[in-house]
Structure formats: C-alpha cells, structure tokens
Amino acid sequence: MRRSPATIAFLLIVAGVLCAGLVALGVWQIERRTWKLALIARVEQRIHAPASPAPGPDRWAHITDDSDGYRHVQVRGRYRDDRATFVQAVTERGPGFWVMTPLVTDRGFTVLINRGFVPTRVAVPPGGTPTVTGLLRLTEPKGAFLRYNDPGTNRWYSRDVSAISTARGLGPIAPYFIDADAGPATTAPVGGLTVVHFTNNHLVYALTWFALAVMVAGSAAMLLRPVRRG
C-alpha cells in the first residue's frame, strides 16, 4: 500500500523523536555506569581503609550512601543489652537473625550496632564496654520485599534504625548502624558477614537502547524506499 507524502513525513518525525529518545537513554546508562564504577571504587577504598571515628550528631544531617556508605568506622561505649533487637537475616551461614544492640558511646550519642549473626533467638553474651570497628550502613526503612516490620509483634525484616529506636525507647539515635567486624571464630554473634554487592548492568541496558535506536532508524529508512521508487 502506497503511503501519502504527509503520512511518510509524520512517521519519519515520530521515528526521529523515538530514535533520539532511545539514544538519550543509552547515553544516560553509560553515564550511570561511569557513576557506578566510581562508587564501587570508592566503597572498596573505604572498606579497606583504617577505621575512623563514627560520625557524631554534627554530621548526621549530611550522611548519605554516596559519601559514607560502607565507611570503616570505630566507636567505643557501653552496650544496652536489654534493648537488643533480632532482625531476620539470610547469610552464608543460612537463615537466622542479626543482633542489633544499641551502644551508648563515650561521646554521648547512641548508635545501633549489628553485633553479628545468630541462627536462633538465643541468649546473647553481654557486649560489655567494647571498642567496635565495622562498616557504616544507612538505615533500612519499613522492611524487606513484601515483608513489613511489625514492632507490635516484635517481627523485624530490615534494620530500620528509627523504628527500632522508637520500639525500644532509645531516644535520639544515629541515622545509621554499624556492621561489626568479625571477631574470634568461637564468638557469638558472628560479625564480619556484610555482603558488599552493587548491581552493574548499565552497559547491557545501554547497548539495548542503542540497538533499539538502530532498529527504529532502519525502519524509518524503509519508509523512504517507496518515495525513491516513485
């Protein structure tokens, strides 16, 4: 069926807009890949750096994942073992719980410490007054996929700092928690099980958008063939 010049012109405009949009999406994914690779490099550097003091209240408003996530930090204080919270977890050791215990620091603020993993809700040895080193992690609000924290029944699926603080009556607290480093192999809870993983499929997405742009451009070129023959 022969298309009118007006129809062909309209279709070419649509194809041009669509092609430009697809190319823009591809370029955006390339930029996201560059950002993600830089983030991965920064995190690797933070993890292996010497521990620095955990951020105090004067820094809390400025903490972000980009600037502080997985930073190796250190803090000293006294555990409030009576306010510990068990948060469901799946680790390389199987399913179980993270032991989230508030630590009143010698600098005057409270921070949640993920002391580590236990397979069941068992009595955990008192934490005492330790110096804790570990990785700074941002709060995990609300819950996990299709599983919401329920403070009323003491069911926790994510490490939601604010909700845990409210449920345990902890008062003002750091907006992050610390995943404690591994201790002696025989010590429970088992620390040092943080999984550091960043999905980086941006190159695949970029190639997909560029391929679709080429297909649209090819289809647009096909529209011109009847006009050239006429």
GURO-485720 format. One record per residue: x, y, z of N, C-alpha, C, O in turn. Coordinates in steps of 0.05 Angstrom, whole numbers. Example, Ala and Ser with C-alpha at 12.3 -4.5 7.8 and 13.67 -1.06 7.14 Angstrom:
{rec {264,-114,156},{246,-90,156},{264,-66,156},{285,-66,169}},
{rec {257,-45,142},{273,-21,143},{258,1,157},{268,23,161}},
END
This chain:
{rec {17,-24,0},{0,0,0},{18,25,0},{35,28,17}},
{rec {12,43,-19},{28,67,-22},{19,88,-2},{-5,94,0}},
{rec {38,99,14},{31,119,34},{34,147,21},{50,151,4}},
{rec {18,165,31},{20,193,22},{45,206,33},{54,198,54}},
{rec {55,226,19},{78,241,30},{74,252,58},{92,252,74}},
{rec {49,261,64},{43,272,90},{46,250,112},{57,255,133}},
{rec {36,226,105},{37,204,124},{67,196,129},{75,191,152}},
{rec {82,195,107},{110,187,110},{125,208,127},{141,201,144}},
{rec {119,234,122},{132,255,137},{126,253,167},{143,256,184}},
{rec {100,247,173},{92,244,201},{107,220,214},{117,223,237}},
{rec {108,198,200},{121,174,211},{151,179,215},{163,169,234}},
{rec {163,194,197},{191,200,199},{197,218,224},{217,214,237}},
{rec {179,236,229},{182,254,252},{179,237,278},{195,240,296}},
{rec {159,220,278},{156,202,302},{181,185,306},{190,181,328}},
{rec {190,173,284},{214,156,285},{238,172,295},{255,162,311}},
{rec {241,197,285},{264,213,294},{263,220,324},{283,218,337}},
{rec {239,226,334},{236,232,362},{242,207,379},{255,208,399}},
{rec {231,185,369},{235,160,384},{264,152,384},{275,143,404}},
{rec {277,155,361},{305,148,359},{322,165,377},{341,156,390}},
{rec {316,191,377},{331,210,395},{327,203,424},{346,204,440}},
{rec {303,195,431},{298,187,459},{313,162,467},{323,160,489}},
{rec {314,142,449},{328,118,455},{358,122,457},{371,111,475}},
{rec {369,139,440},{398,146,442},{403,160,468},{423,155,481}},
{rec {385,178,476},{389,192,502},{389,173,525},{404,176,544}},
{rec {371,153,524},{370,133,546},{396,117,546},{406,110,568}},
{rec {407,111,523},{432,96,521},{455,112,533},{471,101,548}},
{rec {456,138,526},{477,155,537},{474,157,567},{494,157,582}},
{rec {449,160,577},{444,161,606},{455,136,620},{466,139,642}},
{rec {451,113,608},{460,88,620},{491,87,621},{503,77,639}},
{rec {503,98,600},{533,99,600},{543,117,623},{562,111,637}},
{rec {529,140,627},{536,158,649},{531,144,676},{547,147,694}},
{rec {509,129,678},{504,114,703},{525,93,708},{533,89,731}},
{rec {534,80,687},{556,60,690},{581,73,700},{594,62,718}},
{rec {588,97,689},{612,111,699},{609,118,728},{628,114,744}},
{rec {585,127,736},{580,134,764},{582,109,782},{594,110,803}},
{rec {570,87,773},{570,62,788},{599,51,792},{605,42,814}},
{rec {615,52,771},{643,43,774},{658,60,794},{675,50,809}},
{rec {653,86,793},{667,104,812},{658,98,840},{674,98,859}},
{rec {632,93,844},{621,86,870},{634,60,881},{642,59,904}},
{rec {635,40,864},{647,15,872},{676,18,881},{685,7,900}},
{rec {691,35,866},{719,40,873},{721,54,899},{738,48,916}},
{rec {703,74,904},{703,89,930},{697,70,953},{710,71,974}},
{rec {677,53,949},{669,34,971},{692,15,977},{697,10,1000}},
{rec {705,4,956},{727,-14,961},{749,0,977},{761,-12,995}},
{rec {754,25,971},{774,41,985},{766,45,1014},{782,42,1033}},
{rec {740,51,1019},{730,55,1047},{732,30,1063},{740,31,1087}},
{rec {725,7,1052},{724,-18,1067},{751,-25,1078},{754,-34,1100}},
{rec {772,-20,1062},{799,-28,1069},{815,-6,1083},{839,-10,1089}},
{rec {803,17,1086},{817,39,1099},{818,35,1130},{800,21,1140}},
{rec {837,47,1144},{836,46,1173},{811,58,1184},{799,76,1172}},
{rec {801,47,1206},{776,57,1218},{779,85,1228},{798,92,1241}},
{rec {759,102,1221},{758,129,1231},{735,132,1251},{718,115,1251}},
{rec {735,153,1267},{713,157,1286},{686,157,1273},{682,170,1252}},
{rec {666,144,1285},{639,144,1274},{628,172,1275},{633,186,1294}},
{rec {613,181,1254},{602,208,1254},{585,214,1278},{567,198,1285}},
{rec {589,238,1289},{573,247,1312},{549,263,1302},{546,267,1278}},
{rec {533,273,1321},{508,288,1314},{512,311,1295},{494,318,1280}},
{rec {536,324,1297},{540,347,1279},{542,339,1250},{541,357,1232}},
{rec {546,314,1244},{548,304,1216},{524,289,1207},{522,283,1183}},
{rec {505,283,1224},{484,265,1217},{467,275,1194},{459,259,1177}},
{rec {462,301,1192},{445,312,1171},{457,310,1144},{444,313,1123}},
{rec {483,305,1143},{498,305,1117},{506,277,1108},{520,274,1088}},
{rec {499,257,1123},{507,229,1116},{490,219,1093},{465,220,1094}},
{rec {503,208,1073},{490,195,1051},{504,169,1044},{527,165,1052}},
{rec {490,153,1028},{503,128,1019},{528,134,1002},{548,121,1004}},
{rec {525,154,984},{547,161,966},{572,169,981},{594,162,974}},
{rec {568,185,1002},{591,197,1016},{601,180,1039},{624,181,1047}},
{rec {583,163,1051},{591,149,1076},{585,119,1076},{594,105,1094}},
{rec {569,109,1057},{562,81,1058},{586,63,1058},{604,66,1042}},
{rec {586,44,1076},{608,23,1079},{634,36,1088},{655,24,1085}},
{rec {633,59,1100},{657,71,1111},{666,55,1136},{650,47,1152}},
{rec {692,50,1138},{703,35,1161},{706,54,1184},{721,73,1183}},
{rec {690,49,1206},{689,68,1228},{694,53,1254},{695,28,1256}},
{rec {699,69,1275},{704,58,1302},{689,75,1322},{687,99,1320}},
{rec {679,61,1343},{665,75,1364},{669,59,1390},{671,34,1390}},
{rec {670,73,1413},{672,60,1438},{649,68,1456},{640,91,1455}},
{rec {640,49,1473},{618,56,1490},{608,32,1507},{623,13,1511}},
{rec {583,34,1515},{571,13,1532},{546,2,1519},{528,17,1512}},
{rec {545,-24,1515},{521,-37,1503},{498,-36,1523},{501,-39,1547}},
{rec {474,-32,1512},{449,-35,1526},{437,-62,1518},{419,-63,1501}},
{rec {447,-83,1529},{440,-110,1521},{410,-116,1525},{399,-132,1510}},
{rec {397,-102,1544},{369,-107,1549},{351,-95,1527},{327,-101,1527}},
{rec {363,-80,1509},{347,-68,1488},{354,-79,1460},{349,-67,1440}},
{rec {366,-103,1460},{374,-115,1434},{350,-123,1418},{329,-130,1429}},
{rec {353,-122,1392},{331,-129,1373},{342,-150,1353},{364,-147,1342}},
{rec {326,-171,1349},{333,-192,1330},{319,-186,1303},{295,-184,1302}},
{rec {335,-183,1282},{325,-177,1256},{330,-201,1237},{353,-210,1236}},
{rec {310,-211,1224},{313,-235,1207},{334,-230,1186},{336,-208,1174}},
{rec {350,-251,1181},{372,-248,1161},{376,-275,1147},{370,-296,1157}},
{rec {387,-273,1123},{396,-296,1108},{425,-291,1101},{431,-271,1087}},
{rec {443,-308,1110},{472,-304,1105},{485,-329,1094},{471,-349,1088}},
{rec {511,-328,1090},{525,-351,1080},{524,-374,1100},{530,-397,1093}},
{rec {516,-368,1124},{513,-388,1145},{485,-399,1147},{478,-415,1164}},
{rec {468,-389,1129},{440,-397,1129},{422,-376,1141},{430,-354,1147}},
{rec {396,-383,1145},{377,-364,1157},{381,-361,1187},{391,-379,1200}},
{rec {374,-337,1197},{376,-332,1225},{369,-303,1231},{350,-293,1221}},
{rec {385,-291,1248},{379,-264,1257},{405,-247,1261},{426,-257,1268}},
{rec {402,-221,1254},{422,-202,1262},{416,-192,1291},{392,-189,1297}},
{rec {436,-189,1307},{432,-179,1334},{438,-149,1334},{462,-141,1333}},
{rec {418,-133,1335},{421,-104,1334},{419,-93,1363},{398,-94,1376}},
{rec {442,-83,1373},{444,-74,1401},{452,-45,1402},{472,-37,1390}},
{rec {437,-28,1417},{445,0,1420},{471,2,1437},{474,-12,1456}},
{rec {487,20,1428},{512,26,1442},{512,56,1450},{510,73,1433}},
{rec {514,61,1476},{516,89,1485},{546,96,1484},{562,85,1500}},
{rec {553,113,1467},{582,119,1462},{593,137,1483},{579,151,1498}},
{rec {620,136,1485},{633,153,1505},{634,182,1495},{644,200,1509}},
{rec {622,187,1471},{619,215,1461},{591,225,1466},{585,248,1458}},
{rec {574,209,1478},{548,219,1487},{524,213,1469},{502,219,1477}},
{rec {529,200,1446},{506,193,1429},{502,162,1428},{520,147,1436}},
{rec {479,154,1418},{473,126,1416},{473,117,1387},{463,132,1370}},
{rec {483,94,1382},{484,83,1355},{477,53,1356},{486,39,1375}},
{rec {462,43,1337},{456,15,1335},{480,0,1324},{492,8,1303}},
{rec {488,-22,1337},{509,-39,1327},{498,-66,1319},{484,-79,1335}},
{rec {503,-74,1294},{497,-101,1286},{520,-119,1296},{540,-121,1282}},
{rec {516,-131,1319},{538,-147,1331},{544,-171,1314},{566,-182,1316}},
{rec {525,-180,1298},{530,-203,1281},{507,-222,1279},{484,-215,1286}},
{rec {512,-245,1269},{492,-265,1262},{489,-287,1284},{509,-296,1294}},
{rec {465,-295,1289},{459,-319,1306},{438,-335,1291},{420,-323,1279}},
{rec {439,-362,1292},{419,-378,1278},{391,-378,1290},{372,-383,1276}},
{rec {389,-373,1316},{364,-373,1330},{363,-350,1350},{384,-338,1357}},
{rec {339,-345,1361},{336,-324,1381},{346,-336,1408},{330,-345,1425}},
{rec {372,-335,1412},{384,-346,1436},{394,-323,1454},{396,-301,1445}},
{rec {400,-330,1478},{412,-310,1496},{440,-304,1486},{456,-321,1482}},
{rec {444,-278,1481},{470,-269,1470},{488,-260,1493},{478,-246,1511}},
{rec {513,-268,1493},{531,-259,1514},{532,-228,1516},{531,-215,1495}},
{rec {533,-217,1540},{533,-188,1543},{556,-176,1527},{578,-187,1525}},
{rec {551,-152,1516},{571,-139,1500},{592,-124,1516},{614,-119,1506}},
{rec {584,-115,1540},{603,-100,1557},{608,-72,1547},{589,-59,1538}},
{rec {633,-63,1549},{641,-36,1541},{663,-38,1520},{686,-32,1526}},
{rec {656,-45,1496},{676,-51,1476},{684,-26,1459},{671,-6,1460}},
{rec {706,-30,1445},{712,-12,1422},{704,-28,1397},{715,-49,1392}},
{rec {684,-17,1383},{673,-31,1360},{684,-19,1334},{683,6,1331}},
{rec {694,-35,1316},{701,-26,1289},{683,-41,1270},{676,-65,1274}},
{rec {675,-28,1249},{657,-41,1229},{651,-22,1207},{663,-1,1203}},
{rec {631,-29,1191},{623,-14,1167},{597,2,1172},{578,-9,1182}},
{rec {598,28,1166},{575,45,1169},{554,38,1148},{561,37,1124}},
{rec {530,33,1157},{508,27,1138},{485,46,1143},{479,52,1166}},
{rec {472,54,1122},{448,71,1125},{424,55,1133},{421,31,1126}},
{rec {406,68,1147},{382,54,1156},{366,41,1134},{367,50,1111}},
{rec {352,20,1140},{336,5,1120},{306,7,1128},{296,-10,1142}},
{rec {293,28,1120},{265,34,1129},{245,14,1120},{246,3,1098}},
{rec {225,10,1137},{199,-4,1131},{201,-34,1132},{186,-47,1146}},
{rec {219,-46,1117},{220,-76,1117},{234,-86,1093},{249,-72,1079}},
{rec {229,-112,1087},{241,-125,1064},{220,-128,1042},{197,-118,1046}},
{rec {227,-141,1020},{208,-144,998},{184,-161,1007},{186,-184,1015}},
{rec {160,-147,1006},{134,-159,1013},{133,-168,1042},{116,-184,1050}},
{rec {152,-158,1059},{151,-165,1087},{157,-139,1103},{179,-128,1101}},
{rec {138,-131,1118},{140,-105,1132},{146,-110,1161},{135,-128,1174}},
{rec {163,-92,1172},{169,-94,1201},{143,-90,1217},{126,-74,1210}},
{rec {141,-106,1238},{117,-105,1256},{127,-102,1284},{129,-122,1298}},
{rec {132,-77,1293},{142,-74,1320},{124,-85,1342},{133,-94,1363}},
{rec {97,-84,1337},{78,-94,1356},{82,-123,1363},{77,-131,1386}},
{rec {90,-139,1344},{94,-168,1349},{124,-175,1349},{132,-198,1350}},
{rec {141,-154,1349},{170,-157,1350},{180,-173,1327},{198,-190,1330}},
{rec {169,-168,1303},{179,-181,1279},{193,-160,1262},{181,-141,1253}},
{rec {218,-165,1257},{235,-146,1242},{248,-160,1218},{260,-181,1220}},
{rec {244,-147,1195},{255,-157,1170},{277,-139,1158},{290,-147,1138}},
{rec {280,-116,1169},{301,-98,1160},{311,-82,1183},{298,-80,1204}},
{rec {335,-70,1180},{347,-56,1202},{339,-26,1200},{355,-9,1192}},
{rec {315,-21,1208},{303,5,1208},{310,19,1234},{297,15,1254}},
{rec {330,37,1232},{341,49,1257},{319,64,1272},{316,61,1296}},
{rec {304,81,1258},{284,98,1271},{263,81,1285},{255,86,1308}},
{rec {252,61,1270},{231,44,1281},{241,28,1305},{226,25,1325}},
{rec {265,18,1303},{276,2,1326},{280,20,1350},{274,13,1373}},
{rec {290,45,1345},{294,64,1367},{268,70,1381},{267,71,1405}},
{rec {247,75,1365},{221,81,1377},{210,57,1393},{200,60,1415}},
{rec {212,33,1381},{201,9,1394},{216,3,1420},{204,-7,1439}},
{rec {242,9,1421},{258,3,1445},{262,27,1464},{275,25,1484}},
{rec {249,50,1457},{251,73,1474},{280,83,1477},{288,90,1499}},
{rec {294,85,1455},{322,93,1456},{327,123,1455},{348,132,1461}},
{rec {307,138,1446},{310,166,1443},{326,173,1419},{328,157,1400}},
{rec {338,197,1418},{354,206,1394},{376,186,1389},{390,176,1407}},
{rec {380,179,1363},{399,159,1355},{411,165,1328},{398,179,1312}},
{rec {435,156,1323},{448,160,1297},{431,148,1275},{418,128,1279}},
{rec {430,162,1251},{413,152,1229},{425,129,1214},{417,123,1191}},
{rec {445,117,1225},{459,94,1212},{463,73,1233},{460,77,1257}},
{rec {472,49,1224},{481,29,1243},{508,20,1233},{517,27,1212}},
{rec {521,4,1250},{548,-5,1244},{548,-36,1243},{541,-49,1263}},
{rec {556,-47,1221},{561,-76,1219},{588,-82,1231},{609,-76,1219}},
{rec {588,-95,1254},{613,-101,1268},{631,-119,1252},{621,-138,1239}},
{rec {657,-114,1253},{676,-131,1240},{676,-159,1254},{665,-163,1275}},
{rec {688,-178,1240},{690,-205,1251},{707,-206,1276},{727,-193,1278}},
{rec {697,-221,1296},{713,-226,1320},{725,-253,1320},{727,-265,1298}},
{rec {733,-264,1343},{744,-291,1344},{724,-311,1333},{699,-308,1336}},
{rec {734,-332,1320},{716,-352,1307},{696,-365,1326},{675,-373,1317}},
{rec {703,-366,1351},{685,-380,1370},{665,-362,1384},{649,-370,1400}},
{rec {666,-336,1377},{649,-316,1390},{622,-313,1375},{621,-312,1351}},
{rec {601,-312,1391},{574,-306,1380},{565,-280,1392},{571,-274,1415}},
{rec {551,-263,1376},{544,-267,1348},{568,-266,1329},{590,-257,1337}},
{rec {564,-275,1305},{585,-276,1285},{585,-251,1268},{566,-246,1253}},
{rec {605,-235,1271},{607,-210,1256},{622,-214,1229},{630,-236,1223}},
{rec {625,-192,1215},{640,-192,1190},{627,-206,1167},{641,-215,1149}},
{rec {600,-208,1167},{586,-221,1145},{573,-202,1126},{555,-210,1110}},
{rec {581,-177,1126},{569,-158,1108},{575,-166,1079},{598,-171,1072}},
{rec {554,-166,1063},{557,-171,1034},{557,-145,1019},{537,-130,1020}},
{rec {579,-139,1006},{581,-114,990},{577,-121,961},{595,-133,949}},
{rec {554,-113,950},{548,-120,922},{532,-98,910},{513,-88,921}},
{rec {541,-89,886},{527,-69,871},{520,-80,843},{538,-89,829}},
{rec {495,-80,837},{487,-89,810},{497,-69,789},{493,-44,793}},
{rec {510,-79,768},{520,-61,748},{514,-72,720},{532,-83,707}},
{rec {489,-69,712},{480,-78,686},{477,-55,666},{464,-58,645}},
{rec {489,-32,672},{484,-8,656},{494,-11,628},{482,0,609}},
{rec {516,-25,623},{526,-29,596},{506,-45,579},{502,-39,556}},
{rec {495,-66,591},{475,-82,577},{451,-65,570},{440,-66,548}},
{rec {442,-49,589},{419,-31,584},{425,-11,562},{409,-6,544}},
{rec {449,0,563},{457,20,542},{457,7,515},{447,19,496}},
{rec {469,-16,512},{470,-30,486},{442,-36,476},{437,-35,452}},
{rec {424,-43,495},{396,-49,487},{383,-24,476},{370,-25,455}},
{rec {386,-1,489},{374,24,479},{385,32,453},{371,40,435}},
{rec {412,29,449},{425,36,424},{415,18,401},{411,27,379}},
{rec {412,-8,408},{403,-27,387},{374,-20,379},{368,-22,355}},
{rec {357,-13,398},{330,-5,391},{330,20,374},{314,23,355}},
{rec {349,39,380},{350,63,363},{358,56,335},{347,68,316}},
{rec {377,38,331},{385,29,304},{361,16,290},{358,21,266}},
{rec {346,0,304},{323,-13,291},{302,8,283},{291,6,261}},
{rec {297,28,299},{278,49,292},{289,65,267},{274,71,249}},
{rec {315,71,267},{327,85,245},{324,69,219},{319,79,198}},
{rec {329,42,222},{326,25,198},{297,24,188},{293,24,164}},
{rec {278,24,207},{250,24,198},{243,50,184},{228,50,165}},
{rec {255,72,194},{249,98,182},{261,99,154},{249,110,135}},
{rec {284,87,150},{297,86,124},{279,70,104},{278,77,80}},
{rec {267,49,114},{249,33,97},{225,49,86},{215,44,64}},
{rec {217,69,103},{194,86,94},{201,102,70},{183,109,54}},
{rec {226,108,66},{234,125,43},{236,110,17},{237,122,-4}},
{rec {237,84,18},{241,68,-6},{219,72,-27},{225,75,-50}},
{rec {193,71,-19},{172,75,-39},{174,103,-52},{168,106,-76}},
{rec {182,123,-36},{184,151,-48},{206,152,-69},{202,164,-90}},
{rec {228,139,-64},{250,139,-83},{243,124,-109},{252,131,-130}},
{rec {226,104,-106},{218,89,-130},{198,105,-146},{196,101,-170}},
{rec {183,122,-133},{162,137,-147},{175,159,-162},{161,174,-175}},
END
